[in-house]
Amino acid sequence: QVQLVESGGGLVQAGGSLRLSCALSGRTVSSYAMGWFREAPGKEREFVAVIKQSDNTYYADSVKGRFTISRDNAKSTVYLQMTSLKSEDMAVYYCAAARSSGPTYASLTRLAFYTFWGQGTQVTVSS
């Protein structure tokens, strides 16, 4: 049974930083493409970042240069370091895992590509 548990969300001022964690239980995190998505009130869930089994990383244009995704295989945990946070970054952030490596970048950005999802963690940015 694969389980994903996110943590690290909270309240931060605009311009501040947060680090989200996603712990994967039951499997080896390096065997999965691990993605981060977010969902703001009234909006659809959107892709944020992904780290593939090959360690290649991809980011949404809106977070490129500000967010960094990384993985600690020993801890079976994926991180999302968020800096220079803006009000538009405020959302519930979800971690997701896919067994496939993804044939294209576009596939990695789609919700349907991922099999397992965490429960989400709230990020609130105050201005």
C-alpha positions in Angstrom: 0.0 0.0 0.0 1.5 3.3 -1.1 0.8 6.2 1.1 1.9 9.8 0.7 1.9 12.2 3.6 2.6 15.9 3.1 3.7 18.3 5.8 5.3 21.7 6.2 2.5 24.0 5.1 1.6 27.0 7.1 1.3 30.8 7.1 4.1 32.9 5.7 4.5 36.5 4.6 4.9 37.4 1.0 8.5 37.1 0.1 9.1 34.4 2.6 10.0 30.8 2.3 8.6 27.4 3.2 9.7 23.8 2.7 7.1 21.2 2.0 7.8 17.5 2.6 6.1 14.4 1.2 6.9 11.1 2.8 6.3 8.0 0.7 5.6 4.8 2.6 5.6 1.3 1.3 7.9 1.9 -1.6 11.2 3.3 -2.7 10.7 7.0 -3.6 13.4 6.8 -6.3 11.2 4.3 -8.2 8.5 6.9 -8.8 8.1 10.1 -10.6 7.1 12.5 -7.8 5.1 15.5 -8.5 3.7 18.5 -6.6 0.4 20.1 -7.5 -1.6 22.9 -6.0 -5.2 23.9 -5.8 -6.4 27.4 -5.0 -10.0 28.2 -4.0 -12.2 28.2 -7.1 -9.4 27.0 -9.4 -8.4 23.7 -10.9 -5.6 21.7 -9.5 -2.4 22.6 -11.3 1.0 21.2 -11.9 3.9 22.8 -9.9 7.0 20.6 -10.2 8.1 17.0 -10.7 11.2 15.0 -10.1 11.6 11.9 -12.3 13.3 8.6 -11.4 16.3 9.9 -13.4 16.5 13.0 -11.1 15.4 15.3 -14.0 13.2 18.0 -12.7 10.6 20.2 -14.4 8.7 23.2 -13.2 5.7 25.2 -14.0 6.7 28.6 -15.5 4.9 30.4 -12.6 7.4 28.9 -10.1 10.5 28.5 -12.1 13.5 30.1 -10.3 11.6 30.3 -7.0 10.7 26.7 -6.2 13.1 23.7 -6.0 12.0 20.0 -5.9 14.4 17.5 -4.5 14.4 14.0 -3.1 16.1 12.2 -0.2 16.0 8.5 -1.1 17.2 7.4 2.3 14.3 9.1 4.0 11.9 8.2 1.1 10.9 11.8 1.1 10.4 14.5 -1.6 10.7 18.2 -0.8 9.5 21.4 -2.3 11.5 24.4 -1.3 9.5 27.5 -1.9 11.1 30.9 -1.8 10.0 34.5 -2.7 6.4 33.4 -2.1 3.6 35.4 -3.6 -0.1 35.7 -2.8 -0.8 33.7 -5.9 1.1 30.8 -4.5 -1.5 30.4 -1.8 -3.2 27.0 -2.2 -3.5 23.5 -0.9 -0.4 21.6 -2.1 -0.6 18.0 -3.0 2.1 15.4 -3.5 1.6 12.7 -6.1 3.5 9.6 -7.3 3.6 7.8 -10.6 5.3 4.5 -11.3 5.9 5.4 -15.0 8.7 7.8 -15.9 6.5 9.7 -18.3 7.1 9.7 -22.1 6.8 13.5 -22.4 7.0 16.5 -20.2 3.4 17.2 -21.0 2.4 13.9 -19.5 4.1 14.7 -16.3 2.0 17.8 -15.8 -1.3 15.9 -16.1 -3.2 14.8 -13.0 -4.2 11.6 -14.7 -0.6 10.5 -15.0 -0.3 10.0 -11.2 -1.6 7.0 -9.3 -1.2 8.0 -5.7 -2.0 11.3 -4.0 -1.4 12.7 -0.6 -4.1 14.5 1.5 -2.6 18.0 0.9 -1.1 20.7 3.0 -2.3 24.3 3.1 0.1 27.2 2.2 -1.2 30.6 3.1 0.7 33.7 2.0 -0.1 37.0 3.7 0.6 40.3 2.0 
